[in-house]
């Protein structure tokens, strides 16, 4: 996990991790903050993030990080 970006969003870098680890890292971060940018390169991550967000009522946006990596912005 990394710290907040310039906008105060917590950035969770889960690249290289296989599911369910990106979703678990996301859930942990959202216990402490309301706005998370998750970076993950596992093809299953999108489905895991969507399912977790649906269970908790979080909003999810597909996004691209400043470095060009795909990710999701999740807010509770």
KAQUI-V935680 format. One record per backbone hydrogen bond with DSSP energy under -0.5 kcal/mol. CO is the residue of the C=O (numbers start at 1). NH is the residue of the N-H. If there is no record, write none. Layout:
# KAQUI-V935680
co: {CO,CO}
nh: {NH,NH}
This chain:
# KAQUI-V935680
co: {3,5,9,10,10,11,11,12,12,14,18,20,21,22,23,24,25,26,27,28,28,29,29,34,35,36,36,37,37,38,38,39,42,44,45,46,47,48,49,50,51,52,53,53,59,61,63,65,69,70,71,72,72,73,74,75}
nh: {11,8,5,12,37,2,13,14,39,17,21,24,25,26,27,28,29,30,31,31,32,32,33,76,10,38,74,12,39,40,72,14,45,48,49,50,51,52,53,54,55,56,57,58,75,73,71,68,65,40,63,38,74,61,36,59}
